[in-house]
Amino acid sequence: MITEEKAKAFAAEWINAWNSHSIENILEHYENDVEFYSPLIPLLKFNDEGVIKNKIDLKNYFEIGLNTYRFEFSISSLFCGHQFCCHLLHFCKRKIICRSF
C-alpha cells in the first residue's frame, strides 16, 4: 500500500524534476519497460498510437516536449487508494491534468 506520506514525497520529487527541466531527473521516475500514455504523443507527432513502451523512446519524446513547451507543474490535489495514487496538477498555470502512479 502506498501511504499518503510516500505519495506526497513522490509527487513533490516528480514535480521538482519536471520543473527543473532536467531530462535525467525526470527519467529517474520511470522504469525501463514503461508504458506511458498521453494525448500529447500524437499531437507532437511522436507516434499515432499515443503510447510509448520503452525508456529510450520516452526520453526522446520528453526532449521534444521540453523543447516545445515551457513546463511548469504545481500540485492541486492528491488522492490515495489501496494500490495507487492520483494527483491533480496545474500544468503551465492553466490546465489541470491527472497523473496516477
VOGU-3710 file (C-alpha; in Angstrom, 3 decimals, decimal comma):
1> miteekakaf> 0,000/0,000/0,000  1,183/3,474/-0,829  0,856/5,759/2,158  -0,221/9,339/1,729  3,161/10,464/3,075  5,054/8,434/0,439  2,690/9,637/-2,272  3,239/13,283/-1,312  7,014/12,782/-1,312  6,923/11,071/-4,714
11> aaewinawns> 4,666/13,777/-6,172  6,974/16,520/-4,879  10,037/14,778/-6,363  8,253/14,298/-9,691  7,141/17,938/-9,834  10,618/19,190/-8,901  12,178/17,011/-11,613  9,850/18,384/-14,285  10,183/21,965/-13,113  13,995/21,613/-13,232
21> hsienilehy> 13,681/20,657/-16,938  16,459/18,085/-16,400  15,769/15,047/-18,574  17,874/12,810/-16,323  15,955/13,877/-13,189  12,657/13,316/-14,974  13,600/9,849/-16,258  14,552/8,660/-12,757  10,800/8,347/-12,108  10,209/5,821/-14,903
31> endvefyspl> 11,129/2,129/-15,330  12,911/0,821/-18,439  9,804/-1,137/-19,517  7,481/1,838/-19,058  4,063/2,100/-20,721  3,380/5,817/-20,980  0,068/7,074/-22,407  -0,609/10,683/-23,337  -2,822/12,555/-25,799  0,210/14,759/-26,498
41> ipllkfndeg> 2,157/11,879/-28,092  0,296/12,079/-31,430  -0,116/15,848/-31,098  3,693/16,222/-31,002  3,837/13,767/-33,922  5,910/11,233/-31,969  3,601/8,339/-32,925  -0,047/7,824/-33,797  -0,795/5,261/-31,071  -0,474/7,634/-28,111
51> viknkidlkn> 1,680/5,170/-26,139  5,409/4,800/-25,524  6,723/1,424/-24,347  10,402/1,927/-23,540  12,577/4,440/-21,735  14,705/5,378/-24,775  11,637/6,475/-26,743  10,269/8,152/-23,622  13,460/10,201/-23,319  13,198/11,258/-26,979
61> yfeiglntyr> 9,538/12,179/-26,543  10,184/14,158/-23,354  13,019/16,041/-25,060  10,617/17,059/-27,841  8,133/18,241/-25,215  10,761/20,138/-23,227  11,916/21,885/-26,402  8,329/22,685/-27,439  6,741/23,806/-24,163  7,909/25,563/-21,022
71> fefsisslfc> 6,655/23,044/-18,473  5,736/24,175/-15,001  3,749/21,977/-12,643  2,205/22,541/-9,235  0,104/20,096/-7,236  -3,584/20,745/-6,773  -4,836/17,593/-5,011  -3,627/14,129/-4,068  -5,833/11,040/-3,749  -4,631/7,655/-2,479
81> ghqfcchllh> -6,345/4,312/-2,819  -5,267/0,846/-1,793  -2,658/0,247/-4,529  -2,313/3,508/-6,398  -2,371/7,258/-6,046  -3,505/10,023/-8,283  -2,583/13,667/-8,187  -4,199/16,573/-9,931  -1,665/19,017/-11,270  -1,757/22,540/-12,591
91> fckrkiicrs> 0,097/22,441/-15,906  1,602/25,724/-17,087  -0,642/27,558/-14,591  -3,825/26,993/-16,565  -4,680/23,394/-17,283  -5,407/20,709/-14,717  -4,184/17,207/-15,527  -4,469/13,935/-13,629  -1,498/11,598/-13,157  -1,703/8,207/-11,483
101> f> 1,070/6,043/-10,061
//
